[in-house]
């Protein structure tokens, strides 16, 4: 699986047209900044470094989602190899302190199609462009004064910081958190009509703390919850209104929206990365099944490039 992931990452970079040189250079700078901010743990991801593997089933729910998309995700049960993680590059991040998390899934449909979903507990992104993101990461590598200087000229970062600072900071385990797509995508129906959407994975039930919080207890906690019953998330798709900024991941979609609970991700097992299959996967959110397309949000391309660079580097360190 590691060699396969390396080949996928290399192919992603090799397939870039010459006109994509500037985005690639920017992605390389962003990746280097991640290493400067967090340091490196050889053979590990540079962001969302600490985590573990989960596996399960992706189960279609509401049939009305098929009016918007022909994706096989919504017609038959699919298999998932996923990963839950802490945000940031600290491989020793504490489980017993509030933090932001990530949920990534590689979904394989019965027909063999791949679909990748990669989300965060944050509600929106701190900046809207790849260039601003790289500038922010380089400022973090320099220190607090540089970040403050960047924030002084970035209303987006100020809004992101204020919004997330006001959220409930109660400790919750991975399985008790809601994860958001942040970027927008298009659903595509049988006629080719596109509908812009964002989506969230919302816990389907109460999944709380089953163990006394300590430095490392999240894996055992979800295993305890699995013994108690179903651990699952509902996929809630939000359809864009005409005024919503589809290509700006640093903006919230406000007001009433049409929402569809389109599917459920049901976890069947959880294990350390050394025992699971998630470590070798590059969770590139632009790998989509038929019936989905990426939006024109430039941060999606940037994420894809950064992940490809990171996958090639970290997996080569395992040889």
C-alpha positions in Angstrom: 0.0 0.0 0.0 2.9 2.4 0.7 4.4 1.9 -2.7 1.0 2.4 -4.3 0.5 5.6 -2.4 3.9 6.8 -3.5 3.0 6.1 -7.1 -0.3 8.0 -6.8 1.4 11.0 -5.2 4.1 11.0 -7.9 1.5 10.7 -10.7 -0.5 13.6 -9.2 2.5 15.9 -9.5 3.7 14.6 -12.9 0.2 15.2 -14.3 0.3 18.9 -13.6 0.5 21.1 -16.7 3.3 23.6 -17.0 0.8 26.4 -16.2 0.5 24.9 -12.7 4.1 25.6 -11.8 3.2 28.6 -9.6 0.6 26.7 -7.5 3.1 23.8 -7.1 5.9 26.2 -6.0 3.5 27.7 -3.5 2.5 24.3 -2.2 6.1 23.4 -1.7 6.7 26.6 0.3 3.6 25.8 2.4 4.8 22.2 3.1 8.3 23.5 4.1 6.6 26.0 6.4 4.6 23.2 8.1 7.9 21.4 8.8 9.4 24.7 10.2 6.3 25.2 12.5 5.9 21.7 13.8 9.2 20.0 13.2 9.2 16.6 11.6 8.4 13.1 12.8 10.1 10.8 10.3 7.6 8.7 8.4 4.6 10.7 9.7 2.3 13.3 8.2 3.4 16.8 8.8 -0.1 18.0 9.8 -2.7 15.9 11.6 0.4 13.9 12.7 -1.2 12.1 15.7 -4.1 9.8 14.8 -5.3 6.2 14.3 -7.2 4.1 11.8 -10.9 3.3 11.6 -12.8 1.1 9.3 -16.5 0.8 8.5 -19.4 1.1 6.1 -20.8 4.1 4.2 -24.5 3.5 4.0 -26.9 5.5 1.8 -29.8 7.2 3.6 -32.2 9.6 2.0 -33.2 8.7 -1.6 -33.9 12.4 -2.5 -30.1 13.0 -2.7 -30.2 11.1 -5.9 -32.1 14.0 -7.5 -28.9 15.9 -7.2 -26.2 13.4 -7.8 -25.5 10.1 -9.6 -22.7 9.2 -7.2 -22.6 5.5 -6.3 -22.1 6.6 -2.7 -25.8 7.1 -2.6 -27.0 3.9 -4.2 -25.2 1.1 -2.3 -23.2 0.3 0.8 -19.5 1.1 0.4 -16.4 0.2 2.4 -14.3 2.8 4.3 -10.7 3.0 5.5 -10.5 6.1 7.5 -8.4 8.1 9.9 -9.1 10.2 13.0 -6.5 12.7 14.0 -5.4 15.8 15.9 -4.9 19.0 14.0 -1.3 20.1 13.9 2.1 18.4 13.6 2.6 17.3 17.3 2.8 13.6 17.3 2.5 13.7 21.1 -0.6 16.0 21.2 -2.6 15.5 24.4 -5.9 13.7 24.2 -7.0 15.3 27.5 -7.0 18.9 26.3 -9.5 20.5 23.9 -8.4 20.6 20.3 -9.5 20.5 16.7 -9.6 17.2 14.9 -9.8 15.7 11.5 -11.8 12.9 9.9 -10.6 11.4 6.6 -12.1 8.6 4.6 -11.2 6.6 1.6 -14.5 5.1 0.4 -14.5 2.2 -2.1 -17.8 1.5 -3.8 -19.0 -2.0 -4.8 -18.0 -1.1 -8.4 -14.4 -0.2 -7.3 -14.7 3.6 -7.5 -12.7 5.6 -5.0 -14.0 8.7 -3.2 -12.1 10.6 -0.6 -13.5 12.9 2.0 -11.2 14.9 4.3 -12.7 17.2 6.9 -11.9 19.2 10.0 -13.8 20.3 13.2 -13.2 23.9 12.3 -16.2 25.5 10.6 -14.3 27.5 8.0 -10.8 28.2 6.8 -8.6 31.0 8.3 -7.8 32.4 4.8 -9.3 32.1 1.3 -6.3 31.7 -1.0 -3.3 29.4 -1.3 -0.9 32.4 -1.3 -2.4 33.7 2.0 -2.3 30.3 3.5 1.4 30.0 2.7 2.1 33.4 4.1 0.2 32.6 7.3 2.2 29.3 7.7 5.5 31.1 7.1 4.5 33.7 9.7 3.8 31.0 12.2 7.3 29.6 11.5 8.8 32.9 12.4 6.8 33.5 15.6 4.0 35.3 17.3 5.0 38.8 16.2 4.9 37.8 12.5 1.5 36.1 13.0 0.2 39.3 14.7 1.5 41.4 11.8 -0.2 39.1 9.3 -3.5 39.2 11.3 -3.4 42.9 11.3 -3.9 42.9 7.5 -6.2 39.8 7.4 -9.9 40.3 8.3 -10.4 36.6 7.4 -7.9 35.4 10.0 -9.4 37.8 12.6 -12.9 36.4 11.9 -11.7 32.8 12.0 -10.0 33.4 15.3 -12.9 35.2 16.9 -15.5 32.7 15.8 -13.6 29.6 16.9 -12.5 31.2 20.2 -16.2 31.5 21.1 -17.0 27.8 20.6 -17.6 25.4 23.4 -14.2 24.1 24.6 -15.5 21.1 26.5 -13.3 18.0 26.0 -14.9 15.5 23.6 -13.5 12.4 21.9 -13.0 12.1 18.2 -16.3 10.2 17.9 -18.2 13.0 19.7 -17.1 15.7 17.3 -18.8 17.1 14.1 -16.5 17.4 11.1 -17.0 19.9 8.2 -16.0 19.8 4.6 -15.0 23.5 4.8 -14.5 23.6 1.0 -17.5 23.4 -1.4 -18.1 20.8 -4.0 -20.6 20.2 -6.7 -23.2 17.4 -6.9 -23.9 16.4 -10.5 -27.2 14.9 -11.6 -28.0 12.6 -14.5 -28.5 15.6 -16.8 -25.2 17.2 -15.9 -26.8 19.9 -13.7 -24.5 21.0 -10.9 -25.5 21.9 -7.3 -23.0 23.5 -5.0 -22.8 22.0 -1.5 -20.9 21.8 1.7 -21.4 18.9 4.1 -20.8 17.9 7.7 -20.5 14.6 9.5 -22.6 14.8 12.6 -22.5 12.2 15.4 -25.4 9.8 15.1 -26.0 9.4 18.8 -24.2 10.3 22.0 -20.6 9.3 22.0 -18.9 10.7 25.0 -15.9 10.1 27.3 -15.9 6.5 28.5 -12.5 6.7 30.3 -10.7 9.0 32.6 -9.0 11.6 30.3 -5.2 11.2 30.1 -2.5 11.9 27.6 -3.3 9.1 25.2 -6.8 7.5 25.6 -8.8 8.3 22.5 -8.2 5.0 20.7 -9.3 3.0 23.8 -12.2 5.4 24.3 -13.7 4.7 20.8 -13.1 1.0 21.3 -15.1 1.2 24.5 -17.9 3.1 22.7 -17.9 0.5 19.9 -18.5 -2.2 22.5 -21.5 -0.3 23.9 -23.2 0.1 20.5 -23.1 1.9 17.2 -20.5 4.6 16.6 -21.5 6.5 13.5 -21.8 9.9 11.8 -24.7 11.2 9.6 -23.6 12.9 6.4 -25.6 16.2 6.3 -25.3 17.9 2.9 -26.1 21.6 2.8 -27.2 23.0 -0.6 -25.9 26.4 -1.4 -28.2 29.4 -1.7 -27.6 31.8 -4.7 -25.8 34.3 -2.6 -23.4 31.9 -0.9 -19.7 32.3 -1.6 -19.0 28.9 -3.2 -15.3 29.4 -3.8 -14.3 31.1 -0.6 -13.5 28.6 2.2 -13.0 31.4 4.7 -16.7 32.4 4.6 -19.7 30.9 6.4 -22.9 30.2 4.6 -25.5 32.0 6.8 -29.2 31.8 7.1 -31.7 29.0 6.2 -30.5 26.3 3.8 -31.9 23.1 2.4 -30.2 20.2 4.1 -30.3 16.4 3.3 -29.1 13.6 5.5 -27.7 11.7 2.6 -25.8 8.8 4.2 -24.3 7.4 7.4 -20.8 6.3 8.1 -20.8 3.4 10.6 -17.5 2.5 12.3 -16.9 -1.2 12.7 -13.4 -1.2 14.1 -10.6 1.1 15.3 -6.9 0.4 15.6 -3.5 1.9 15.8 -1.9 3.0 12.5 0.6 0.2 12.8 -2.3 -2.3 12.9 -4.5 -0.6 10.3 -4.5 0.3 6.6 -4.9 4.1 6.8 -1.2 5.1 7.2 -0.4 4.5 3.5 -3.3 6.5 2.1 -3.0 10.0 0.7 -6.4 11.5 1.7 -6.6 13.9 -1.3 -10.1 15.6 -1.2 -10.1 16.0 -5.0 -10.4 12.3 -5.6 -14.1 12.0 -6.2 -16.6 9.5 -7.6 -18.9 10.2 -10.5 -21.7 12.6 -9.5 -19.2 14.8 -7.5 -16.9 17.5 -8.8 -14.6 19.9 -7.0 -15.6 23.5 -6.9 -13.4 26.3 -8.3 -12.1 26.9 -4.8 -8.3 27.3 -5.3 -7.7 25.9 -1.8 -8.8 22.5 -3.0 -6.0 22.4 -5.6 -3.5 23.7 -2.9 -4.6 20.9 -0.5 -4.2 18.3 -3.2 -0.6 19.5 -4.1 0.5 19.8 -0.4 -0.8 16.3 0.3 0.9 14.8 -2.7 4.2 16.4 -1.7 3.8 15.2 1.9 2.8 11.7 0.9 5.8 11.2 -1.3 8.2 12.5 1.3 6.8 10.7 4.4 6.3 7.4 2.7 9.8 7.4 1.3 11.1 7.8 4.8 9.5 4.4 5.7 11.7 2.5 3.3 
